[in-house]
Amino acid sequence: MCLYVRRSTDDEHQPFSLLAQRAALDKYVKAHPGWVIVCEFEDDASGATTDRPGLKKALDAAKAGMYDVLLVYRLDRFSRSVADLLDLIKVLEAANVRFSSATEPIDTGGPFGRMMLQLLAVFAEFERNIIIDRVKSGMTAKASKGQWAGGTRPYGYHVDPDTQRLVPHPDEAPILRDIFRLYTRDRHGTRAIATELNARGVPNRTGKKWSGHTINRILDNPAYVGDIAYRDILVPDAHEALIDRDTFRRAQEIAAARGDVQTQRAMSDSDYYLTRLLTCPQCGQRYIGTSAKGRTRRYRYYTCFTRTRYGKHATCTAPRLPADDLDRMILRALHDFYTTAEPVLAAMIERARTQRDSTSDDRRAEHAAIAHQITSTENAIARYHTAFENGTMDDATAGPRIRELRQRLAQLQARHTELEADLTAQPTLPSPGTVARIRDHLSTIMASGSATERKAAIEALIAEVQLTDQGVVPVFKIPTDTTMPPPETDGGNPKEPPVRTMVRSVGRQGLEP
């Protein structure tokens, strides 16, 4: 017997605290001779999703065979979504675990319990949707009165508990005004402002370090000029302003002007061949293209996104990599590989076929299971349509559920198609002519190709570039007859097994301007 308890984020005033649930479940178990509690798990999170650590541990324990019955106080403590509930029950059934409720006639060990499970699940989801609508209506009503609608307060303000209006925070308001001053008067960028605040040791609202993204959200928040904006409601001068409207307007103009520059820069990312291919070995974020202007020229780098966002105060200390050297070396490694590619590719194709054969049964089983889920989902949609047409269910209830089912159906169909293609496809060795064309194409673009052509070749033929202690390791894609040329092709099948090769190490410190 395993116990699962959950307290939602809105349960502070409801009699379903974790302690109360445990007491009720203990009493229920003692009333059943022979039942023994072997484990229990808890969550302090919403039941709208299944992304809960306690729930995941309970399911893992079920798969490990640690218990045979999962007991909850009430169904909505387990899930408030019909689709999620049915998926969870399938996981438990696959592990030969029954699901039971202490306060409802639910026990998946019998047909009546299964029927009650699905019936009560519909009401639990309906109740959740009603609560959401009421919360939104309440927040809208508060906003229309000039009160703070709810949620995370803006930095620089706190919420008066009596009036529910925003009131300047004595410690944060000066920092807030300084942020706008640095941006509009001193023309600092958002990352530079974040670096400055982190250097001062000033924490943000959550006590963490500042980032350019956080600064950007502050500069775009109309609450600082005294306005309350919530959904379609705008109440001007609802509370004391921290920033005058002229300063706020200048901040918007500067942000718009700089945004145009950033957009143009983003459109020119062909200057960096390895964007989206490099991953930081320390924090797992992507490397992005950056640059610094020296006395005589411009220096190009690949820099970890964490370091770019948080500056020198970032927790990630991964160094910048010289983009010119790295781009040139990866392109050379590609060309060198295709001078002797045939025997390596033949070995990789044979290994890929062996791997596919060893996992084909699992993929076929998943394919069949998803086909069954597609049929069940289509039948459920049809039942909701029938109930609506017969007048036994109104649109407020049937409409949202049908939309959810259709979204679920689209996901299932996409995965079904993907598996179908994967089962019918078979890794094949590219023809000698294909390898020769790729080698010739690489020779041409290395000698006289444009930056766009070189970037396209790298994206078509390289799956990723790994940064290791031994150096830089490009992982090559196995090409097909349509990989390259012509240059406008899609770059091959990304599902083909990759091929590793090693190039000499790039200096990890980079070239400082």
Buried (B, 14 or more C-beta within 10 A) or exposed (E): BBBBBBBBEEBEEEEBEBEBBBEBBBEBBEEEEEEEBEBBBBBBBBBBEBEBEBBEBBBEBBEEEBBBBBBBBBBBBBBBBBBBBBBBBEBBEEBEBBBBBBEBEBBBEEEEBBEBBEEBBBEBBBEBBEEEEEEEEEBBEBBBBBBBBBEEBBBBBBBEEEEBBBBBBEEBBEBBBBBBBBBBEEEBBBBBBBBBBBEEEBBBBEEEBBBBEBBBEBBEBBBBBBBBBBEEBEBEEBBEBBBEBEBBEBBEEBBEEBEEEEEEEEEEBBBBBBBEBBBBEBBEBBBBBBBBEEEEEEBBBBBBBBBBBBBEBBEBEBBBBBBEBBBBBBBBBBBBBBEEBBEBBEEBBEEBBEEBEEEEEEBEEBBEEBBEBBEBBBEBBEEBEEBBEEEEBEEEBBEBBBEBBEEBBEEBBEBBEEBBEBBEEEBEBBEEEBBEBBBEBBBEBBEEBEBBBBBBBBBBBBBBBBBEEEBBBBBBBBBBEEBBBEBEEEBBBEEBBBBEBEBEEBEBEBBEE
